[in-house]
Structure formats: C-alpha cells, structure tokens
C-alpha cells in the first residue's frame, strides 16, 4: 500500500521549483522590466524628445528580434517632421498650430511630432505590454521545466514499499515520472508561448494593419513624386515638340511658300528658273514630310501603335549599332502608355550600350508573368553602369516611376551589365506576341 508522507516533503520541491522558475523569469525580464524606468528617466533627464527617440530604438530592437527569430517583419513609417513656416504677421506655423515665438513653436513642433505619431504611441504601449507578456507566457513554461526537474530530484518520499521495491525506489520512480511529465508539458507548451508572444508583439506594434498602411504610404509618396516628375517631363516634351516643329517643318513650309510665290512671278518671264525652283520646292516638301515622320516616330512610333511592343523592339534592334538578340514572351497587347514607356526605355538602354559599354552583343528579354512586365537588357561590355553619371538612367527611372515601376542595375567592372525594368500592368488586348529574333 502506497502512503504519501505529509506536506513538508511535498512543499520542499514545490517551493524550490517555484523559486527557480521565478528567478529564471526574472532574468528573462531583466531588460523588459527596466524599460519603463529607463523611459521615465529619459523623459525626465534628457527631455521628452530624447525619451521618444529611446522608445523608438527599443521598439526597433523588438522588430529586429521578431524578424530574426520568428520571421515576422513589421515595417514602420514615422510621420515626417514638418518645417517651421513664418507668415506675414510674424507668427510661426508648426504644421499643427501657430505661435508667436520661434522657440516655443520649435518646442511645440518637437513634442507634437514625437508623441502624436501613431507608430510612436504603439511603441510606448509596447513598453508596458512587453514585460507582462513575457511574464505571462514564459512564466508557466519555466515553472513546468524547473519545477519538474526539482520534483523529479527532490520529490516527497513514499512510505512503505511495493513488492521487491523499497520506499526510496518507489519514490524515485513516481517522482521521476511526474517530473518528466511536467518537463514534457513545458517543452510542448514552449512553441505555443513563442507564437503567442510574437502575435502579441505584432498586434501591439502593428495595430490596425500598420504593415499594409506603411506600404500604401510609401507607394502613395512614390507615386506623388513620380507624378510631379511626369508632369514636368510632359511639359518639357511638349516644348521640345514645339521647338522641333518651329525650327524644322514649319521653317521648311514657310520657305516652300516663299518659293511658290517666286515661281508665280517667274512663270511668264523665265520658265526655266521656275522649273528649277519647283524642283527645289518638291525636295523641300519631301524633307519637311520626313521631319514630320521622324517627329511622330519620336512621339509614338507607328510600328509600336500598329504591331505592339515586341515587333517595335525587333525593328529597333535592326537599326541598333550593336548586334541585338530579342526574345519576347508577352501573350497579349499591353496598355499603350506602358508600351511607350518600355519602348523608349529600351531605346535609351540600347543607345547607352552603343555609346558607352564597348560591347559586342546585346540581349533583350521581355517577359510578362502574373500582372508584371519584366524587361532585361544585357550587354557584354566593360560594365560599371551608374545612374549618377548621366541623365539617361535617371530619366528611365522617372519614366518607369510613373507606372510604379522600378529599375535594377547589375554592373561590375569588366562586365557584363544587366539592367532590369519591372513594372506592374495588365494586358489590354488578345494579340499574342511570343517569339525570339536576332538582329
């Protein structure tokens, strides 16, 4: 018959296990518990703004931990700090309110910027939630592991024996089994505690879908910037067209008109001279027509409008100064603005390869997959393509930015150079273009 001895033998491992668990959890909470105190010291000692910056650094450490340990990435976007503006009355606008004194306006702006930002408020809340979350989730796991170990080693003795086993041996078997059970429960509970901690951190630091909000904020800012660039580029393009028409075709047409007036006066007196002038007028009209065609081709090439991006790029490769292989895999026609942006970007890249790369061969790959168009232009030249050295690549970036596209450059000294254009778009018509061509 098994008889458990009274409480003193049972209380000892219980107290020992609890104290060991509490000390372990205390170590785990060493930094977490000191954060509110450090925050208070920062707010009182180095000022409110310094405290806010400290909050941000602490939360940034938690985000890095979540990404490195759990694979959870929580992007964050802080509100930009507005600049002080002065009105005609001498009052200072902080972006939120008016103040007569510049120093008061600066202080009010700093406080408002530091503490009314949504991301900063979530991070301050996390400083309070983090210690409680760690204690609530890690405490039970540590208790089960440490108390199970303590119970298995120093559990209560069982009076009497059981068959050939004496009381000590029976106690070791029972206490060891219970201890191992507690340790197994702690091990099984640990992954759930880790996932729960990550969930709590994400809920606090990424409230109301902050990750999506941050992505949309960055995209809106980028589109706002590129829209301004597009408006400026469009105005510059209109001025270029006006200048080309004025200096080219318009001047030739005016000269043709003057020549025809002269021919009218010579018809009755000098027909030979009139015929000579008619021939010159015909040549001038042909040159004016060619200039108009070139101008239209520069605005929107006819082959691009009629045949699509694939055939337009193949025609471009035929006129390229370097041997160019073109591979196109686009199942349908793309929207006309997208085709035009990609076509002129490829024009610029082929021109750059011919002028600067010292390449012998160029490869152009155009691929459409799952709502995204990717264009890769590779040459075997000397490499080191750098957007900061000229306006061509920067112009391509601005052109693609209008469509939320990106430009990636992989160019090392000695080559090769690979430039990738990628922009999201949808297909517009069922004209299929999947082919390979070599020019």
matplotlib code that plots the C-alpha trace (Angstrom):
import matplotlib.pyplot as plt

x = [0.0, 1.4, 1.2, 2.3, 4.1, 2.7, 3.2, 6.8, 8.3, 5.9, 6.3, 10.1, 10.3, 7.3, 8.9, 12.3, 10.7, 8.7, 11.8, 13.9, 11.2, 10.7, 14.5, 14.7, 11.7, 13.3, 16.4, 14.3, 12.6, 15.7, 15.7, 12.0, 11.2, 13.8, 12.3, 9.6, 12.1, 14.5, 11.7, 10.8, 14.4, 14.8, 11.7, 12.8, 16.6, 17.1, 13.7, 10.6, 12.1, 15.0, 12.6, 10.6, 13.8, 14.7, 11.2, 11.8, 15.2, 13.8, 10.9, 13.3, 15.2, 12.0, 11.2, 14.6, 14.1, 10.8, 12.2, 15.4, 13.8, 10.3, 10.4, 7.8, 8.6, 6.8, 7.5, 7.1, 6.6, 7.0, 5.4, 7.9, 8.8, 7.2, 9.3, 8.6, 6.9, 6.5, 3.5, 3.3, 2.3, 5.5, 3.7, 5.2, 3.3, 4.4, 2.3, -0.2, -0.7, 0.5, 2.9, 4.3, 7.7, 10.0, 11.5, 8.0, 7.0, 10.0, 9.3, 5.7, 6.5, 9.0, 6.6, 3.7, 5.9, 7.4, 4.3, 1.3, 2.8, 0.7, 3.8, 5.4, 2.2, 2.1, 5.8, 5.1, 2.2, 4.6, 6.9, 4.1, 2.8, 6.1, 7.0, 3.5, 3.5, 6.9, 6.0, 2.6, 3.9, 7.4, 6.4, 4.4, 6.9, 9.8, 7.8, 6.9, 10.5, 12.2, 9.6, 9.5, 13.3, 13.2, 10.3, 12.0, 15.1, 13.7, 10.1, 8.3, 9.2, 6.6, 6.2, 6.4, 7.3, 5.8, 6.9, 10.7, 11.0, 11.6, 10.1, 13.1, 13.0, 9.2, 9.6, 12.2, 10.0, 6.9, 8.7, 10.7, 7.7, 5.8, 8.8, 9.4, 5.7, 6.0, 9.1, 7.4, 4.4, 6.8, 8.6, 5.2, 4.0, 7.1, 6.4, 2.9, 4.2, 6.7, 4.0, 1.7, 4.4, 5.0, 1.3, 1.0, 4.0, 2.6, -0.8, 0.7, 3.4, 1.3, -2.1, -4.9, -2.9, 0.1, 2.2, -0.3, -0.7, 3.1, 3.3, 0.5, 2.0, 5.3, 3.6, 1.5, 4.6, 6.5, 3.5, 3.1, 6.8, 6.8, 3.5, 5.2, 8.2, 5.8, 4.1, 7.4, 8.6, 5.4, 5.8, 9.4, 8.3, 5.7, 8.3, 10.6, 7.9, 7.0, 10.7, 11.2, 8.1, 9.1, 12.8, 12.2, 9.0, 7.5, 10.6, 10.6, 6.9, 7.4, 10.4, 8.2, 5.5, 8.0, 9.4, 6.0, 5.4, 8.6, 7.6, 4.3, 6.2, 8.6, 6.1, 5.6, 9.1, 11.6, 10.1, 13.5, 14.1, 10.6, 11.1, 14.3, 12.5, 9.7, 12.2, 13.7, 10.2, 9.4, 12.7, 11.9, 8.4, 9.9, 12.4, 9.6, 7.5, 10.4, 11.0, 7.3, 7.5, 10.6, 8.9, 5.8, 8.1, 9.7, 6.3, 4.8, 6.3, 3.8, 5.1, 4.5, 0.9, 0.2, 2.2, 2.9, 5.9, 7.5, 7.7, 8.6, 11.6, 12.6, 12.5, 14.6, 17.1, 17.5, 18.6, 20.8, 24.5, 25.2, 24.1, 21.0, 19.0, 15.4, 13.2, 9.6, 7.1, 4.0, 0.7, -1.4, -1.0, -0.1, -1.7, -0.4, 1.2, 3.1, 4.3, 5.5, 7.4, 9.1, 9.9, 11.6, 13.4, 14.8, 15.8, 17.8, 19.5, 20.5, 21.9, 23.8, 25.2, 26.4, 28.0, 29.5, 29.7, 32.2, 30.0, 30.0, 26.5, 23.2, 20.4, 16.8, 14.4, 10.7, 8.7, 5.1, 4.1, 1.2, 0.5, 4.1, 6.2, 10.0, 12.5, 16.1, 18.8, 22.2, 25.5, 28.9, 30.7, 33.0, 30.3, 30.1, 26.8, 26.0, 22.8, 24.6, 27.0, 24.3, 20.7, 19.7, 19.2, 17.7, 15.2, 14.3, 13.7, 11.4, 9.6, 9.0, 8.1, 5.0, 3.7, 5.1, 7.9, 11.5, 14.9, 17.6, 21.2, 23.8, 27.1, 30.6, 33.9, 34.7, 31.1, 28.7, 25.9, 22.4, 19.6, 16.2, 13.0, 9.9, 6.5, 3.0, 0.5, -2.5, -2.9, -5.2, -6.0, -5.8, -2.9, -0.3, 3.4, 5.8, 8.9, 12.6, 14.5, 18.1, 19.2]
y = [0.0, 3.4, 6.2, 9.8, 11.4, 14.6, 18.1, 19.0, 16.6, 17.8, 21.5, 21.5, 20.7, 22.9, 25.9, 25.1, 24.8, 28.0, 30.0, 28.6, 29.5, 32.9, 33.6, 32.4, 34.5, 37.4, 37.0, 37.0, 40.1, 41.9, 44.2, 44.2, 45.4, 48.2, 49.7, 51.7, 53.0, 53.9, 55.6, 57.7, 58.6, 59.5, 61.7, 63.5, 63.6, 64.1, 65.6, 64.4, 64.2, 62.1, 59.8, 59.4, 58.5, 56.0, 54.4, 54.1, 52.5, 50.0, 49.1, 48.8, 46.1, 44.2, 44.4, 43.0, 40.2, 39.3, 39.2, 37.3, 34.8, 34.3, 35.6, 38.3, 41.6, 44.7, 47.7, 51.1, 54.6, 57.7, 60.9, 63.3, 66.3, 69.4, 72.6, 75.8, 78.4, 82.1, 84.1, 87.8, 88.6, 87.1, 84.1, 80.6, 77.6, 74.3, 72.2, 71.9, 75.3, 79.0, 80.5, 84.0, 82.8, 80.7, 78.8, 78.0, 76.9, 74.6, 73.0, 72.5, 71.0, 68.6, 67.4, 67.1, 65.3, 62.9, 61.9, 62.3, 59.9, 56.7, 54.5, 56.1, 55.7, 52.0, 51.6, 53.3, 50.9, 48.0, 49.1, 48.4, 45.3, 43.6, 42.7, 41.4, 39.4, 37.8, 37.0, 35.6, 33.4, 32.5, 32.0, 28.8, 27.3, 28.0, 26.8, 23.5, 22.9, 23.8, 22.5, 19.2, 18.9, 19.8, 17.5, 14.6, 15.0, 16.0, 14.9, 13.6, 10.2, 7.4, 5.4, 1.6, -0.4, -2.3, -5.9, -6.1, -2.3, -0.3, 3.1, 5.0, 3.3, 3.7, 7.4, 7.8, 6.1, 8.1, 11.5, 10.9, 10.1, 13.1, 15.3, 14.1, 14.7, 18.3, 18.8, 17.3, 19.6, 22.6, 21.6, 21.1, 24.5, 26.5, 26.8, 27.9, 30.5, 31.8, 32.1, 33.8, 36.3, 37.1, 37.5, 40.0, 41.9, 42.1, 43.2, 46.0, 47.2, 46.8, 47.9, 48.3, 46.7, 49.1, 47.0, 47.5, 51.1, 51.6, 50.0, 52.1, 55.3, 54.6, 53.8, 57.0, 59.1, 57.5, 57.9, 61.6, 62.2, 60.4, 62.1, 65.5, 64.2, 63.0, 66.4, 68.1, 65.6, 66.1, 69.8, 69.5, 67.1, 69.5, 72.3, 70.0, 69.2, 72.8, 73.7, 70.9, 72.0, 75.6, 75.1, 72.2, 71.5, 75.0, 76.7, 74.5, 75.0, 78.8, 78.5, 76.4, 79.1, 81.8, 79.7, 79.1, 82.9, 83.4, 80.8, 82.6, 85.7, 83.7, 81.6, 84.2, 85.5, 82.7, 79.2, 77.5, 79.2, 78.4, 74.7, 74.8, 76.4, 73.9, 71.0, 72.7, 73.1, 69.5, 68.4, 70.8, 69.3, 65.8, 66.9, 68.5, 65.4, 63.2, 65.5, 65.3, 61.5, 61.5, 63.7, 61.5, 58.4, 60.2, 60.8, 57.4, 55.1, 53.8, 50.3, 50.4, 51.5, 49.0, 45.9, 46.2, 46.2, 43.0, 44.0, 47.6, 46.4, 44.0, 46.8, 48.9, 46.0, 46.0, 49.7, 49.2, 49.9, 46.6, 43.1, 42.6, 39.4, 40.0, 37.4, 38.4, 36.4, 38.6, 36.8, 39.9, 43.6, 45.9, 49.3, 51.9, 54.1, 51.1, 50.0, 53.5, 53.8, 50.5, 51.1, 54.4, 52.9, 50.2, 52.8, 54.6, 51.5, 50.4, 53.8, 53.8, 50.3, 51.5, 54.7, 53.7, 50.0, 48.9, 45.8, 43.3, 41.9, 42.9, 40.7, 42.0, 39.7, 40.8, 38.6, 39.0, 37.0, 37.3, 41.0, 42.2, 43.0, 42.4, 43.6, 42.6, 44.3, 42.6, 43.6, 42.0, 45.4, 46.8, 47.3, 49.9, 51.5, 54.2, 56.3, 59.2, 59.6, 60.7, 61.6, 58.7, 56.1, 58.6, 59.5, 55.8, 55.7, 58.7, 57.2, 53.9, 55.5, 57.0, 53.4, 52.3, 50.5, 50.0, 49.9, 47.5, 47.6, 44.8, 46.1, 45.3, 46.3, 44.3, 43.4, 42.2, 44.7, 43.6, 46.2, 45.1, 47.0, 45.8, 47.4, 46.1, 46.2, 44.3, 43.0, 45.0, 43.0, 39.4, 40.0, 37.3, 38.0, 35.2, 34.9, 35.1, 37.2, 38.1, 41.3]
z = [0.0, -1.1, 1.5, 0.8, 3.7, 4.9, 3.5, 4.4, 1.9, -0.9, -0.1, -0.4, -4.2, -4.9, -3.2, -4.8, -8.3, -7.9, -6.7, -9.6, -12.1, -10.6, -10.8, -14.4, -15.4, -13.5, -15.6, -18.8, -17.6, -16.6, -19.6, -20.2, -16.7, -16.7, -19.9, -18.3, -15.7, -18.4, -20.3, -17.3, -16.7, -20.3, -20.3, -17.1, -17.8, -21.5, -22.3, -24.0, -27.4, -26.3, -24.5, -27.7, -29.6, -26.9, -27.3, -31.0, -30.6, -28.1, -30.4, -33.3, -31.3, -30.8, -34.5, -35.4, -32.9, -34.3, -37.8, -37.0, -34.6, -35.9, -39.5, -38.8, -40.5, -39.1, -41.3, -39.6, -41.0, -38.8, -39.7, -41.3, -39.2, -40.8, -41.3, -39.5, -41.6, -40.9, -42.2, -42.9, -39.3, -38.0, -36.5, -36.8, -38.2, -36.8, -39.1, -36.3, -34.7, -34.8, -32.2, -31.8, -30.6, -32.8, -29.8, -28.5, -31.9, -32.2, -28.8, -29.6, -33.0, -31.5, -28.8, -31.3, -33.8, -31.2, -29.3, -31.6, -34.2, -34.4, -34.6, -31.5, -29.5, -30.3, -29.3, -25.9, -25.4, -26.2, -23.4, -20.9, -22.6, -23.2, -19.5, -18.8, -22.0, -21.3, -17.6, -18.5, -21.4, -20.3, -16.6, -17.0, -19.3, -17.0, -14.0, -15.6, -16.7, -13.4, -11.1, -13.0, -12.7, -8.9, -8.3, -10.0, -7.9, -4.6, -4.6, -1.5, -0.3, -0.3, 2.8, 2.6, -0.4, -3.2, -3.7, -4.1, -4.3, -1.2, -0.5, -1.8, -5.2, -5.5, -4.7, -7.4, -10.0, -9.1, -8.7, -11.8, -13.9, -12.6, -13.1, -16.7, -17.4, -16.2, -18.3, -21.4, -20.8, -20.6, -23.8, -25.6, -24.3, -25.3, -29.1, -28.4, -25.9, -28.5, -31.2, -28.7, -27.8, -31.5, -32.0, -29.1, -30.3, -33.9, -32.6, -30.5, -32.8, -36.0, -34.9, -37.4, -40.2, -39.9, -42.3, -45.1, -44.1, -44.3, -47.7, -49.0, -47.5, -49.2, -52.5, -52.4, -51.6, -54.5, -56.9, -55.8, -56.5, -59.9, -60.9, -60.4, -62.5, -65.1, -65.3, -65.7, -68.3, -70.2, -70.2, -71.4, -74.1, -75.4, -75.5, -77.5, -80.0, -80.4, -80.9, -83.4, -85.4, -85.3, -86.3, -88.7, -90.6, -90.0, -91.4, -94.4, -95.1, -94.9, -97.3, -99.7, -99.6, -100.5, -103.3, -104.7, -104.7, -106.6, -109.1, -109.7, -110.8, -113.0, -114.9, -117.6, -117.8, -117.0, -117.1, -116.8, -113.5, -112.4, -113.1, -111.1, -108.1, -108.5, -108.1, -105.0, -103.6, -104.1, -102.4, -99.5, -99.2, -99.0, -96.4, -94.3, -94.6, -93.4, -90.5, -89.5, -89.8, -87.5, -85.1, -85.0, -84.6, -81.6, -80.0, -80.7, -83.4, -85.9, -85.6, -81.8, -82.3, -85.1, -84.2, -80.4, -78.2, -79.5, -83.1, -82.3, -80.2, -83.0, -85.5, -83.1, -82.8, -86.6, -86.5, -83.5, -83.8, -82.0, -82.8, -80.7, -79.9, -78.8, -77.0, -76.4, -74.3, -74.0, -74.5, -75.3, -76.1, -73.2, -72.5, -74.9, -72.2, -70.8, -74.2, -75.0, -71.7, -72.1, -75.8, -75.1, -72.1, -74.3, -76.9, -74.2, -73.0, -76.4, -77.2, -73.9, -74.7, -78.2, -76.8, -73.5, -72.9, -75.7, -76.1, -78.9, -78.3, -76.6, -75.4, -74.8, -73.0, -72.5, -70.2, -68.8, -65.8, -63.3, -63.7, -64.1, -67.1, -66.8, -69.4, -69.1, -71.3, -71.0, -72.8, -72.7, -72.4, -69.8, -67.1, -64.3, -65.4, -62.8, -62.8, -61.1, -64.1, -66.5, -67.0, -69.2, -66.5, -64.2, -66.9, -67.3, -63.5, -63.7, -66.7, -65.0, -61.7, -63.3, -63.6, -60.1, -61.9, -60.8, -62.4, -61.2, -62.3, -62.0, -63.4, -62.3, -63.6, -66.6, -67.3, -68.2, -67.4, -66.8, -66.4, -65.4, -65.8, -63.9, -63.7, -62.8, -65.6, -67.0, -70.5, -72.8, -75.9, -77.2, -79.7, -78.9, -79.1, -78.1, -80.2, -80.5, -83.0, -83.7, -85.3]

ax = plt.figure().add_subplot(projection="3d")
ax.plot(x, y, z, "-o")
ax.set_aspect("equal")
plt.show()
